[in-house]
């Protein structure tokens, strides 16, 4: 089994539980939190073409549709796409195009989209550099990229190297965000492929900025404290300022605008 197959196998196993959590987020405060974050970059999505990369259960696709975007959503995992399609039917979204597709090999023409959003995708790709190249290619002039990610691959690699046990690797900080608990076997499976990803050797988001610049994108904004807006912890707000690899507290946001 090659690295891409390992990654796909892992996410396919998590698809159902992942979908349950994202549906809960749609019903709770996360829906408003993420809608406001997107609106800060693009106040009105009316008639704009949006691509949701790594849509998972369809969470961002639904938010973008509500904001008036013409939405296409992709995911490499067949199980994820199936869940997203089923969720869209149950929630009454009939205007979103869901496709099974590789983020590193997009089957779209140049300049096909005005906005691209992605979350927790680049860290899990065998070639995230190629993914960024593809995103820049299909983005129209004046188009915007909004990528949310963290140093997960590096964190999981370090945790595995340190011999952290299962309970330590599940040390999530309580917040309004719904997370899926994983079995020990799944965590070991994740750590196995994380150690093989070249992204685990780089400092991010500096690496992301460098790649975008090499692709001609010069208008770039970084927010390394985006977690403070997303992971609202009512029980102990001080904890979310920590640097626990499992807490998502090191999530960053990369916003880029294509000017050519």
Buried (B, 14 or more C-beta within 10 A) or exposed (E): EEBBEBBBEBBBBBBBBBBEBBBEBBEEEBBEBBBEBBEEBBEEBEEBBBBBBBBBBBBBBBBBBBBBBBBBBBBBBEBBBBBBBBBBEEEEBEEBEBBEBBBBEBEBEEBBBBBBBBBBBBBBBBBBBBBBBBBBBBBBEEBBBBBBBBBBBBBBBBBBEEEBEEEEBBEBBBBBBBBBEBEEEBBEBBBBBBBBBEBBEBEBBEBBBBBBEEBEBEEBEBBEEBBBBBBBBEEEEEBBEEEBBBBBBBBBBBBBBBEE
